[in-house]
Amino acid sequence: MERSNRQRLAAEEGARAIADVERHAIEVRKNMARLRELREAKEVADATRRASLPAPAPKKRTTKLPR
């Protein structure tokens, strides 16, 4: 009788553990999707900002080359 009780408790605890792991995995995937959206929006904003800026002027040479 005690053995069956332990097995029942272990099965219930295992089911709770699996549910907890699945819930955590869902939360991680949601967070990853949120961060991906933020990163992609930032990349688009950077690309449009970079496209609107004029091209940088070429730098002048400051040191003389050896002969």
C-alpha positions in Angstrom: 0.0 0.0 0.0 2.8 2.4 0.9 4.6 1.6 -2.3 1.6 2.4 -4.4 1.2 5.7 -2.5 4.8 6.6 -3.2 4.4 5.8 -6.9 1.3 7.9 -7.1 3.1 10.8 -5.4 6.1 10.4 -7.7 3.8 10.4 -10.8 2.0 13.5 -9.6 5.3 15.3 -8.9 6.7 14.2 -12.3 3.6 15.6 -14.0 4.0 18.9 -12.2 7.7 19.1 -13.1 7.0 18.4 -16.8 4.2 21.1 -16.8 6.7 23.6 -15.1 9.4 22.9 -17.7 6.9 23.3 -20.5 5.6 26.6 -19.0 9.2 27.9 -18.7 9.9 26.9 -22.3 6.9 28.9 -23.5 8.0 31.9 -21.5 11.5 31.7 -23.0 10.1 31.5 -26.5 7.9 34.5 -25.9 10.8 36.5 -24.6 13.0 35.5 -27.5 10.3 36.6 -30.0 9.9 39.9 -28.2 13.7 40.5 -28.3 13.9 39.5 -31.9 11.2 42.0 -32.8 13.0 44.8 -30.9 16.3 43.9 -32.7 14.7 43.8 -36.1 13.0 47.2 -35.5 16.3 48.7 -34.4 18.1 47.3 -37.4 15.5 48.9 -39.7 15.7 52.2 -37.9 19.5 52.1 -38.2 19.4 51.3 -41.9 17.0 54.1 -42.6 19.0 56.6 -40.6 22.2 55.5 -42.3 20.6 55.8 -45.7 19.4 59.4 -45.0 22.9 60.6 -43.9 25.3 62.0 -46.5 28.3 59.9 -47.4 31.4 60.7 -45.2 34.1 62.8 -46.8 37.3 60.8 -47.5 39.9 61.3 -44.8 43.1 63.3 -45.6 46.5 61.6 -45.2 48.2 63.1 -42.2 51.6 61.4 -42.4 54.1 61.4 -45.2 55.0 58.1 -46.8 58.6 57.0 -46.6 60.6 57.2 -49.9 
